[in-house]
Amino acid sequence: GMLTTTGVTTISGLEPAVIYLVQLRVRNSLVWSSPYGWSRESTDEAPPGPPLDLQATPTSHNTVQLTWQPPVRTNGVIRSYTVQYGRSTSCDTPAFSKQVTTTDNIISTVVGDLAPYTDYTFRVSGSTSAGGGDFSNCSTTRTLEYYP
């Protein structure tokens, strides 16, 4: 929709982090004006939707490889991902006692310094310049046994 008050026009319902081309025409009681030139405007970024298809695969007695897919709606440029995890098979928020944050938009990471033969549950969220987004599905796995 559009709302115009005292010379300011607000257009609502736009998608975040999208460039729009806008052209203005004015109407008085008789006719429409000729169109004014085009203006290229962009909307602000917003927090992203949840990453998809989180997979946790144990790679040793104390490491787990995590992979996921980017959110369907990135709502801007993904700057990092945050992985939350804990010793649990539950997806409840209190179960996530630890977290690591990537420094880029890579869609995998290895979490280390885990206990041998222990269940861990993981979830991941992305961040844009507007902040952190929703968390992914949870993925639970058990680290491998340790034989000294």
C-alpha positions in Angstrom: 0.0 0.0 0.0 0.9 3.7 -0.2 0.4 6.5 2.2 1.2 10.1 1.4 1.3 12.9 3.9 2.8 16.4 3.6 5.0 15.6 0.7 6.3 12.2 2.0 5.1 9.0 0.4 5.5 5.7 2.2 5.3 2.4 0.4 4.6 -0.6 2.6 4.6 -4.4 2.0 8.1 -4.4 0.4 10.6 -7.3 0.8 13.8 -6.7 2.9 17.1 -6.3 1.1 15.6 -5.7 -2.3 16.3 -2.9 -4.8 13.2 -1.2 -6.2 12.8 1.2 -9.1 10.3 3.9 -8.2 8.7 6.5 -10.5 6.4 9.3 -9.3 3.4 10.9 -10.9 1.3 13.6 -9.4 -2.5 14.2 -9.9 -4.4 17.3 -9.3 -8.2 17.7 -9.7 -7.8 17.7 -13.5 -5.0 15.5 -14.8 -2.0 13.3 -14.0 1.5 14.9 -14.4 4.1 13.5 -16.7 6.2 10.9 -14.8 9.3 12.1 -12.9 12.6 10.2 -13.4 13.2 6.8 -12.0 14.7 6.5 -8.5 16.6 3.4 -7.4 16.0 2.6 -3.7 16.7 -0.4 -1.6 15.0 -1.7 1.6 17.0 -2.5 4.7 18.1 -6.0 5.6 16.1 -8.0 8.1 17.1 -11.1 10.2 17.1 -14.2 8.1 14.8 -17.2 8.2 15.9 -20.5 9.7 18.7 -22.5 8.0 17.5 -25.8 6.5 18.4 -29.4 6.7 20.9 -29.4 9.6 22.9 -32.6 9.7 25.2 -33.6 12.6 27.7 -36.4 11.8 30.2 -37.7 14.4 33.8 -37.7 13.0 35.7 -38.9 16.1 35.3 -39.4 19.8 35.3 -35.7 20.4 34.2 -33.9 17.2 31.0 -33.6 15.1 30.7 -32.3 11.6 27.7 -30.0 11.0 26.3 -29.1 7.6 23.2 -27.1 6.6 21.6 -25.2 3.8 21.1 -21.4 3.8 17.6 -20.0 4.7 15.1 -19.7 1.9 14.7 -16.1 2.9 18.2 -14.7 3.6 16.7 -11.1 3.9 20.2 -9.7 3.0 23.7 -11.0 3.2 24.4 -13.7 5.7 27.5 -12.5 7.6 27.8 -15.5 10.1 26.1 -18.5 11.5 25.8 -19.3 15.2 25.7 -23.0 16.3 24.2 -23.7 19.8 24.7 -27.2 21.3 24.6 -29.1 24.5 24.8 -32.6 26.1 21.2 -33.6 25.5 18.7 -35.3 23.2 16.3 -32.4 23.8 15.6 -29.4 21.6 14.6 -27.2 24.6 16.4 -23.9 24.9 18.0 -24.8 28.3 19.7 -27.8 26.6 22.0 -25.4 24.6 24.8 -24.6 27.1 27.5 -23.8 24.5 27.8 -21.9 21.2 30.2 -21.2 18.4 29.9 -18.5 15.7 31.4 -18.7 12.2 33.1 -15.7 10.8 31.6 -16.0 7.3 28.7 -17.5 5.5 30.2 -21.1 5.1 27.4 -23.7 5.6 29.4 -26.2 7.6 31.6 -26.4 10.7 33.3 -28.9 13.0 32.5 -28.7 16.7 35.3 -30.1 18.9 36.3 -30.6 22.5 33.3 -32.9 23.0 33.0 -35.8 25.4 33.4 -39.4 24.0 30.3 -41.5 23.4 27.9 -38.7 24.5 24.6 -37.5 23.0 24.7 -33.8 21.7 21.9 -31.8 20.2 22.7 -28.9 17.8 20.9 -26.1 16.1 22.0 -23.2 13.9 20.9 -19.6 13.0 22.2 -17.1 10.5 22.8 -13.4 11.0 22.6 -10.4 8.7 23.5 -6.8 9.5 20.0 -6.6 11.1 20.8 -9.3 13.6 20.3 -13.0 14.3 17.4 -15.0 12.7 15.4 -18.0 13.6 17.0 -21.3 14.5 17.0 -24.4 12.3 15.7 -27.8 13.1 17.6 -29.6 15.8 19.9 -32.5 15.0 21.1 -35.0 17.6 24.0 -37.4 17.4 26.4 -39.3 19.6 30.2 -38.9 19.5 32.2 -42.0 18.7 33.6 -44.3 21.4 37.1 -43.7 22.7 39.6 -46.5 22.9 42.9 -45.3 24.4 
